[in-house]
């Protein structure tokens, strides 16, 4: 159970919040017709890839 709380706390880091906000903003702009879906997909893919890339790098180090 202690490990669960540690993992939950790790999810609420600044990078996680920023990633979710970026995805939400770009999705809202795309759904509102202000951005092209291709642009949104490219940006969201880059943000998610960076986020998970840095997360896996940390797991490999520690």
PDB file of N, CA, C and O in Angstrom:
ATOM      1  N   UNK A   1       0.825  -1.193   0.000  1.00  0.00           N
ATOM      2  CA  UNK A   1       0.000   0.000   0.000  1.00  0.00           C
ATOM      3  C   UNK A   1       0.871   1.260   0.000  1.00  0.00           C
ATOM      4  O   UNK A   1       0.522   2.270  -0.612  1.00  0.00           O
ATOM      5  N   UNK A   2       2.006   1.183   0.694  1.00  0.00           N
ATOM      6  CA  UNK A   2       2.919   2.328   0.742  1.00  0.00           C
ATOM      7  C   UNK A   2       3.461   2.652  -0.647  1.00  0.00           C
ATOM      8  O   UNK A   2       3.625   3.819  -1.002  1.00  0.00           O
ATOM      9  N   UNK A   3       3.735   1.621  -1.419  1.00  0.00           N
ATOM     10  CA  UNK A   3       4.236   1.831  -2.771  1.00  0.00           C
ATOM     11  C   UNK A   3       3.185   2.513  -3.643  1.00  0.00           C
ATOM     12  O   UNK A   3       3.518   3.332  -4.499  1.00  0.00           O
ATOM     13  N   UNK A   4       1.922   2.173  -3.423  1.00  0.00           N
ATOM     14  CA  UNK A   4       0.833   2.814  -4.153  1.00  0.00           C
ATOM     15  C   UNK A   4       0.841   4.321  -3.917  1.00  0.00           C
ATOM     16  O   UNK A   4       0.706   5.096  -4.864  1.00  0.00           O
ATOM     17  N   UNK A   5       0.998   4.739  -2.668  1.00  0.00           N
ATOM     18  CA  UNK A   5       0.986   6.161  -2.343  1.00  0.00           C
ATOM     19  C   UNK A   5       2.210   6.871  -2.914  1.00  0.00           C
ATOM     20  O   UNK A   5       2.126   8.027  -3.328  1.00  0.00           O
ATOM     21  N   UNK A   6       3.337   6.183  -2.935  1.00  0.00           N
ATOM     22  CA  UNK A   6       4.536   6.769  -3.531  1.00  0.00           C
ATOM     23  C   UNK A   6       4.342   6.975  -5.029  1.00  0.00           C
ATOM     24  O   UNK A   6       4.712   8.011  -5.582  1.00  0.00           O
ATOM     25  N   UNK A   7       3.757   5.971  -5.673  1.00  0.00           N
ATOM     26  CA  UNK A   7       3.497   6.083  -7.110  1.00  0.00           C
ATOM     27  C   UNK A   7       2.476   7.177  -7.403  1.00  0.00           C
ATOM     28  O   UNK A   7       2.619   7.911  -8.381  1.00  0.00           O
ATOM     29  N   UNK A   8       1.465   7.289  -6.580  1.00  0.00           N
ATOM     30  CA  UNK A   8       0.457   8.328  -6.763  1.00  0.00           C
ATOM     31  C   UNK A   8       1.068   9.713  -6.601  1.00  0.00           C
ATOM     32  O   UNK A   8       0.763  10.625  -7.370  1.00  0.00           O
ATOM     33  N   UNK A   9       1.920   9.867  -5.615  1.00  0.00           N
ATOM     34  CA  UNK A   9       2.591  11.153  -5.400  1.00  0.00           C
ATOM     35  C   UNK A   9       3.500  11.486  -6.577  1.00  0.00           C
ATOM     36  O   UNK A   9       3.626  12.651  -6.956  1.00  0.00           O
ATOM     37  N   UNK A  10       4.127  10.480  -7.149  1.00  0.00           N
ATOM     38  CA  UNK A  10       5.006  10.709  -8.293  1.00  0.00           C
ATOM     39  C   UNK A  10       4.227  11.179  -9.515  1.00  0.00           C
ATOM     40  O   UNK A  10       4.767  11.900 -10.355  1.00  0.00           O
ATOM     41  N   UNK A  11       2.967  10.779  -9.620  1.00  0.00           N
ATOM     42  CA  UNK A  11       2.151  11.189 -10.752  1.00  0.00           C
ATOM     43  C   UNK A  11       1.781  12.661 -10.697  1.00  0.00           C
ATOM     44  O   UNK A  11       1.526  13.284 -11.728  1.00  0.00           O
ATOM     45  N   UNK A  12       1.754  13.204  -9.515  1.00  0.00           N
ATOM     46  CA  UNK A  12       1.319  14.587  -9.354  1.00  0.00           C
ATOM     47  C   UNK A  12       2.535  15.516  -9.305  1.00  0.00           C
ATOM     48  O   UNK A  12       2.638  16.386  -8.440  1.00  0.00           O
ATOM     49  N   UNK A  13       3.402  15.322 -10.201  1.00  0.00           N
ATOM     50  CA  UNK A  13       4.577  16.170 -10.339  1.00  0.00           C
ATOM     51  C   UNK A  13       4.262  17.269 -11.345  1.00  0.00           C
ATOM     52  O   UNK A  13       3.264  17.203 -12.063  1.00  0.00           O
ATOM     53  N   UNK A  14       5.097  18.244 -11.385  1.00  0.00           N
ATOM     54  CA  UNK A  14       4.868  19.387 -12.262  1.00  0.00           C
ATOM     55  C   UNK A  14       4.816  18.962 -13.726  1.00  0.00           C
ATOM     56  O   UNK A  14       3.965  19.437 -14.478  1.00  0.00           O
ATOM     57  N   UNK A  15       5.714  18.075 -14.136  1.00  0.00           N
ATOM     58  CA  UNK A  15       5.714  17.646 -15.533  1.00  0.00           C
ATOM     59  C   UNK A  15       4.421  16.954 -15.906  1.00  0.00           C
ATOM     60  O   UNK A  15       3.934  17.111 -17.026  1.00  0.00           O
ATOM     61  N   UNK A  16       3.861  16.196 -14.990  1.00  0.00           N
ATOM     62  CA  UNK A  16       2.602  15.512 -15.261  1.00  0.00           C
ATOM     63  C   UNK A  16       1.493  16.529 -15.458  1.00  0.00           C
ATOM     64  O   UNK A  16       0.697  16.420 -16.391  1.00  0.00           O
ATOM     65  N   UNK A  17       1.443  17.508 -14.585  1.00  0.00           N
ATOM     66  CA  UNK A  17       0.409  18.534 -14.692  1.00  0.00           C
ATOM     67  C   UNK A  17       0.561  19.312 -15.992  1.00  0.00           C
ATOM     68  O   UNK A  17      -0.423  19.557 -16.691  1.00  0.00           O
ATOM     69  N   UNK A  18       1.783  19.699 -16.317  1.00  0.00           N
ATOM     70  CA  UNK A  18       2.028  20.438 -17.554  1.00  0.00           C
ATOM     71  C   UNK A  18       1.629  19.598 -18.762  1.00  0.00           C
ATOM     72  O   UNK A  18       1.000  20.112 -19.687  1.00  0.00           O
ATOM     73  N   UNK A  19       1.978  18.334 -18.769  1.00  0.00           N
ATOM     74  CA  UNK A  19       1.635  17.453 -19.876  1.00  0.00           C
ATOM     75  C   UNK A  19       0.131  17.371 -20.057  1.00  0.00           C
ATOM     76  O   UNK A  19      -0.367  17.491 -21.176  1.00  0.00           O
ATOM     77  N   UNK A  20      -0.596  17.168 -18.973  1.00  0.00           N
ATOM     78  CA  UNK A  20      -2.051  17.064 -19.064  1.00  0.00           C
ATOM     79  C   UNK A  20      -2.686  18.378 -19.512  1.00  0.00           C
ATOM     80  O   UNK A  20      -3.649  18.375 -20.279  1.00  0.00           O
ATOM     81  N   UNK A  21      -2.153  19.492 -19.037  1.00  0.00           N
ATOM     82  CA  UNK A  21      -2.690  20.794 -19.440  1.00  0.00           C
ATOM     83  C   UNK A  21      -2.447  21.040 -20.929  1.00  0.00           C
ATOM     84  O   UNK A  21      -3.343  21.496 -21.640  1.00  0.00           O
ATOM     85  N   UNK A  22      -1.245  20.740 -21.394  1.00  0.00           N
ATOM     86  CA  UNK A  22      -0.929  20.936 -22.814  1.00  0.00           C
ATOM     87  C   UNK A  22      -1.850  20.084 -23.683  1.00  0.00           C
ATOM     88  O   UNK A  22      -2.390  20.567 -24.679  1.00  0.00           O
ATOM     89  N   UNK A  23      -2.028  18.837 -23.315  1.00  0.00           N
ATOM     90  CA  UNK A  23      -2.910  17.962 -24.085  1.00  0.00           C
ATOM     91  C   UNK A  23      -4.338  18.498 -24.065  1.00  0.00           C
ATOM     92  O   UNK A  23      -5.010  18.520 -25.097  1.00  0.00           O
ATOM     93  N   UNK A  24      -4.797  18.927 -22.903  1.00  0.00           N
ATOM     94  CA  UNK A  24      -6.155  19.464 -22.792  1.00  0.00           C
ATOM     95  C   UNK A  24      -6.363  20.721 -23.615  1.00  0.00           C
ATOM     96  O   UNK A  24      -7.376  20.856 -24.301  1.00  0.00           O
ATOM     97  N   UNK A  25      -5.407  21.644 -23.553  1.00  0.00           N
ATOM     98  CA  UNK A  25      -5.526  22.898 -24.303  1.00  0.00           C
ATOM     99  C   UNK A  25      -5.536  22.637 -25.807  1.00  0.00           C
ATOM    100  O   UNK A  25      -6.386  23.162 -26.526  1.00  0.00           O
ATOM    101  N   UNK A  26      -4.610  21.842 -26.270  1.00  0.00           N
ATOM    102  CA  UNK A  26      -4.553  21.584 -27.705  1.00  0.00           C
ATOM    103  C   UNK A  26      -5.753  20.779 -28.179  1.00  0.00           C
ATOM    104  O   UNK A  26      -6.223  20.983 -29.299  1.00  0.00           O
ATOM    105  N   UNK A  27      -6.255  19.877 -27.361  1.00  0.00           N
ATOM    106  CA  UNK A  27      -7.460  19.136 -27.739  1.00  0.00           C
ATOM    107  C   UNK A  27      -8.656  20.077 -27.808  1.00  0.00           C
ATOM    108  O   UNK A  27      -9.461  19.979 -28.735  1.00  0.00           O
ATOM    109  N   UNK A  28      -8.787  20.980 -26.852  1.00  0.00           N
ATOM    110  CA  UNK A  28      -9.895  21.941 -26.863  1.00  0.00           C
ATOM    111  C   UNK A  28      -9.816  22.858 -28.079  1.00  0.00           C
ATOM    112  O   UNK A  28     -10.834  23.145 -28.709  1.00  0.00           O
ATOM    113  N   UNK A  29      -8.606  23.318 -28.413  1.00  0.00           N
ATOM    114  CA  UNK A  29      -8.452  24.169 -29.588  1.00  0.00           C
ATOM    115  C   UNK A  29      -8.789  23.421 -30.881  1.00  0.00           C
ATOM    116  O   UNK A  29      -9.380  23.986 -31.802  1.00  0.00           O
ATOM    117  N   UNK A  30      -8.411  22.161 -30.934  1.00  0.00           N
ATOM    118  CA  UNK A  30      -8.716  21.365 -32.131  1.00  0.00           C
ATOM    119  C   UNK A  30     -10.210  21.121 -32.246  1.00  0.00           C
ATOM    120  O   UNK A  30     -10.778  21.234 -33.333  1.00  0.00           O
ATOM    121  N   UNK A  31     -10.852  20.785 -31.130  1.00  0.00           N
ATOM    122  CA  UNK A  31     -12.297  20.533 -31.163  1.00  0.00           C
ATOM    123  C   UNK A  31     -13.077  21.814 -31.461  1.00  0.00           C
ATOM    124  O   UNK A  31     -14.155  21.762 -32.052  1.00  0.00           O
ATOM    125  N   UNK A  32     -12.536  22.955 -31.053  1.00  0.00           N
ATOM    126  CA  UNK A  32     -13.177  24.236 -31.335  1.00  0.00           C
ATOM    127  C   UNK A  32     -12.933  24.724 -32.748  1.00  0.00           C
ATOM    128  O   UNK A  32     -13.488  25.748 -33.148  1.00  0.00           O
ATOM    129  N   UNK A  33     -12.126  24.026 -33.505  1.00  0.00           N
ATOM    130  CA  UNK A  33     -11.861  24.388 -34.891  1.00  0.00           C
ATOM    131  C   UNK A  33     -10.807  25.468 -35.052  1.00  0.00           C
ATOM    132  O   UNK A  33     -10.660  26.016 -36.144  1.00  0.00           O
ATOM    133  N   UNK A  34     -10.075  25.787 -34.009  1.00  0.00           N
ATOM    134  CA  UNK A  34      -9.065  26.830 -34.086  1.00  0.00           C
ATOM    135  C   UNK A  34      -7.715  26.306 -34.558  1.00  0.00           C
ATOM    136  O   UNK A  34      -6.874  27.078 -35.018  1.00  0.00           O
ATOM    137  N   UNK A  35      -7.508  25.014 -34.448  1.00  0.00           N
ATOM    138  CA  UNK A  35      -6.266  24.392 -34.920  1.00  0.00           C
ATOM    139  C   UNK A  35      -6.619  23.198 -35.796  1.00  0.00           C
ATOM    140  O   UNK A  35      -7.674  22.581 -35.652  1.00  0.00           O
ATOM    141  N   UNK A  36      -5.717  22.899 -36.694  1.00  0.00           N
ATOM    142  CA  UNK A  36      -5.889  21.718 -37.525  1.00  0.00           C
ATOM    143  C   UNK A  36      -5.541  20.472 -36.707  1.00  0.00           C
ATOM    144  O   UNK A  36      -4.581  20.498 -35.937  1.00  0.00           O
ATOM    145  N   UNK A  37      -6.293  19.394 -36.856  1.00  0.00           N
ATOM    146  CA  UNK A  37      -6.003  18.170 -36.093  1.00  0.00           C
ATOM    147  C   UNK A  37      -4.582  17.646 -36.292  1.00  0.00           C
ATOM    148  O   UNK A  37      -3.998  17.077 -35.369  1.00  0.00           O
ATOM    149  N   UNK A  38      -4.020  17.831 -37.489  1.00  0.00           N
ATOM    150  CA  UNK A  38      -2.655  17.361 -37.728  1.00  0.00           C
ATOM    151  C   UNK A  38      -1.657  18.091 -36.835  1.00  0.00           C
ATOM    152  O   UNK A  38      -0.720  17.488 -36.312  1.00  0.00           O
ATOM    153  N   UNK A  39      -1.868  19.388 -36.666  1.00  0.00           N
ATOM    154  CA  UNK A  39      -0.981  20.183 -35.814  1.00  0.00           C
ATOM    155  C   UNK A  39      -1.082  19.714 -34.371  1.00  0.00           C
ATOM    156  O   UNK A  39      -0.070  19.547 -33.690  1.00  0.00           O
ATOM    157  N   UNK A  40      -2.301  19.504 -33.917  1.00  0.00           N
ATOM    158  CA  UNK A  40      -2.526  19.061 -32.538  1.00  0.00           C
ATOM    159  C   UNK A  40      -1.881  17.701 -32.310  1.00  0.00           C
ATOM    160  O   UNK A  40      -1.222  17.485 -31.292  1.00  0.00           O
ATOM    161  N   UNK A  41      -2.068  16.792 -33.245  1.00  0.00           N
ATOM    162  CA  UNK A  41      -1.514  15.447 -33.101  1.00  0.00           C
ATOM    163  C   UNK A  41       0.012  15.489 -33.013  1.00  0.00           C
ATOM    164  O   UNK A  41       0.604  14.760 -32.217  1.00  0.00           O
ATOM    165  N   UNK A  42       0.644  16.323 -33.808  1.00  0.00           N
ATOM    166  CA  UNK A  42       2.096  16.440 -33.776  1.00  0.00           C
ATOM    167  C   UNK A  42       2.578  16.966 -32.430  1.00  0.00           C
ATOM    168  O   UNK A  42       3.503  16.412 -31.837  1.00  0.00           O
ATOM    169  N   UNK A  43       1.956  18.024 -31.955  1.00  0.00           N
ATOM    170  CA  UNK A  43       2.387  18.635 -30.698  1.00  0.00           C
ATOM    171  C   UNK A  43       2.140  17.709 -29.520  1.00  0.00           C
ATOM    172  O   UNK A  43       3.017  17.538 -28.672  1.00  0.00           O
ATOM    173  N   UNK A  44       0.963  17.113 -29.456  1.00  0.00           N
ATOM    174  CA  UNK A  44       0.633  16.213 -28.347  1.00  0.00           C
ATOM    175  C   UNK A  44       1.551  14.997 -28.361  1.00  0.00           C
ATOM    176  O   UNK A  44       1.986  14.545 -27.302  1.00  0.00           O
ATOM    177  N   UNK A  45       1.851  14.466 -29.528  1.00  0.00           N
ATOM    178  CA  UNK A  45       2.759  13.322 -29.627  1.00  0.00           C
ATOM    179  C   UNK A  45       4.150  13.683 -29.107  1.00  0.00           C
ATOM    180  O   UNK A  45       4.780  12.895 -28.403  1.00  0.00           O
ATOM    181  N   UNK A  46       4.618  14.867 -29.455  1.00  0.00           N
ATOM    182  CA  UNK A  46       5.933  15.288 -28.979  1.00  0.00           C
ATOM    183  C   UNK A  46       5.954  15.438 -27.457  1.00  0.00           C
ATOM    184  O   UNK A  46       6.907  15.018 -26.801  1.00  0.00           O
ATOM    185  N   UNK A  47       4.908  16.031 -26.903  1.00  0.00           N
ATOM    186  CA  UNK A  47       4.851  16.232 -25.448  1.00  0.00           C
ATOM    187  C   UNK A  47       4.794  14.892 -24.721  1.00  0.00           C
ATOM    188  O   UNK A  47       5.523  14.679 -23.752  1.00  0.00           O
ATOM    189  N   UNK A  48       3.943  14.004 -25.178  1.00  0.00           N
ATOM    190  CA  UNK A  48       3.806  12.690 -24.535  1.00  0.00           C
ATOM    191  C   UNK A  48       5.095  11.881 -24.681  1.00  0.00           C
ATOM    192  O   UNK A  48       5.521  11.229 -23.728  1.00  0.00           O
ATOM    193  N   UNK A  49       5.714  11.914 -25.849  1.00  0.00           N
ATOM    194  CA  UNK A  49       6.966  11.178 -26.053  1.00  0.00           C
ATOM    195  C   UNK A  49       8.063  11.714 -25.136  1.00  0.00           C
ATOM    196  O   UNK A  49       8.831  10.939 -24.566  1.00  0.00           O
ATOM    197  N   UNK A  50       8.137  13.029 -24.994  1.00  0.00           N
ATOM    198  CA  UNK A  50       9.132  13.604 -24.094  1.00  0.00           C
ATOM    199  C   UNK A  50       8.861  13.191 -22.657  1.00  0.00           C
ATOM    200  O   UNK A  50       9.779  12.819 -21.926  1.00  0.00           O
ATOM    201  N   UNK A  51       7.605  13.257 -22.257  1.00  0.00           N
ATOM    202  CA  UNK A  51       7.242  12.910 -20.884  1.00  0.00           C
ATOM    203  C   UNK A  51       7.602  11.466 -20.566  1.00  0.00           C
ATOM    204  O   UNK A  51       8.268  11.195 -19.567  1.00  0.00           O
ATOM    205  N   UNK A  52       7.160  10.533 -21.418  1.00  0.00           N
ATOM    206  CA  UNK A  52       7.431   9.129 -21.148  1.00  0.00           C
ATOM    207  C   UNK A  52       8.901   8.790 -21.360  1.00  0.00           C
ATOM    208  O   UNK A  52       9.416   7.876 -20.717  1.00  0.00           O
ATOM    209  N   UNK A  53       9.578   9.497 -22.238  1.00  0.00           N
ATOM    210  CA  UNK A  53      11.009   9.274 -22.436  1.00  0.00           C
ATOM    211  C   UNK A  53      11.805   9.641 -21.201  1.00  0.00           C
ATOM    212  O   UNK A  53      12.733   8.926 -20.821  1.00  0.00           O
ATOM    213  N   UNK A  54      11.449  10.752 -20.569  1.00  0.00           N
ATOM    214  CA  UNK A  54      12.162  11.141 -19.357  1.00  0.00           C
ATOM    215  C   UNK A  54      11.785  10.245 -18.190  1.00  0.00           C
ATOM    216  O   UNK A  54      12.614   9.999 -17.314  1.00  0.00           O
ATOM    217  N   UNK A  55      10.554   9.752 -18.158  1.00  0.00           N
ATOM    218  CA  UNK A  55      10.141   8.851 -17.083  1.00  0.00           C
ATOM    219  C   UNK A  55      10.885   7.523 -17.172  1.00  0.00           C
ATOM    220  O   UNK A  55      11.336   6.997 -16.154  1.00  0.00           O
ATOM    221  N   UNK A  56      11.018   6.977 -18.375  1.00  0.00           N
ATOM    222  CA  UNK A  56      11.717   5.693 -18.500  1.00  0.00           C
ATOM    223  C   UNK A  56      13.211   5.871 -18.230  1.00  0.00           C
ATOM    224  O   UNK A  56      13.856   4.958 -17.715  1.00  0.00           O
ATOM    225  N   UNK A  57      13.763   7.026 -18.569  1.00  0.00           N
ATOM    226  CA  UNK A  57      15.168   7.294 -18.271  1.00  0.00           C
ATOM    227  C   UNK A  57      15.432   7.316 -16.776  1.00  0.00           C
ATOM    228  O   UNK A  57      16.470   6.837 -16.318  1.00  0.00           O
ATOM    229  N   UNK A  58      14.516   7.860 -16.028  1.00  0.00           N
ATOM    230  CA  UNK A  58      14.657   7.883 -14.575  1.00  0.00           C
ATOM    231  C   UNK A  58      14.565   6.485 -13.990  1.00  0.00           C
ATOM    232  O   UNK A  58      15.303   6.162 -13.059  1.00  0.00           O
ATOM    233  N   UNK A  59      13.680   5.650 -14.511  1.00  0.00           N
ATOM    234  CA  UNK A  59      13.523   4.302 -13.995  1.00  0.00           C
ATOM    235  C   UNK A  59      14.768   3.469 -14.268  1.00  0.00           C
ATOM    236  O   UNK A  59      15.147   2.625 -13.456  1.00  0.00           O
ATOM    237  N   UNK A  60      15.404   3.708 -15.412  1.00  0.00           N
ATOM    238  CA  UNK A  60      16.615   2.965 -15.746  1.00  0.00           C
ATOM    239  C   UNK A  60      17.788   3.370 -14.874  1.00  0.00           C
ATOM    240  O   UNK A  60      18.664   2.550 -14.596  1.00  0.00           O
ATOM    241  N   UNK A  61      17.820   4.632 -14.434  1.00  0.00           N
ATOM    242  CA  UNK A  61      18.915   5.106 -13.604  1.00  0.00           C
ATOM    243  C   UNK A  61      18.778   4.654 -12.163  1.00  0.00           C
ATOM    244  O   UNK A  61      19.768   4.305 -11.519  1.00  0.00           O
ATOM    245  N   UNK A  62      17.558   4.660 -11.658  1.00  0.00           N
ATOM    246  CA  UNK A  62      17.385   4.396 -10.245  1.00  0.00           C
ATOM    247  C   UNK A  62      16.816   3.097  -9.993  1.00  0.00           C
ATOM    248  O   UNK A  62      16.608   2.726  -8.838  1.00  0.00           O
TER     249      UNK A  62
END
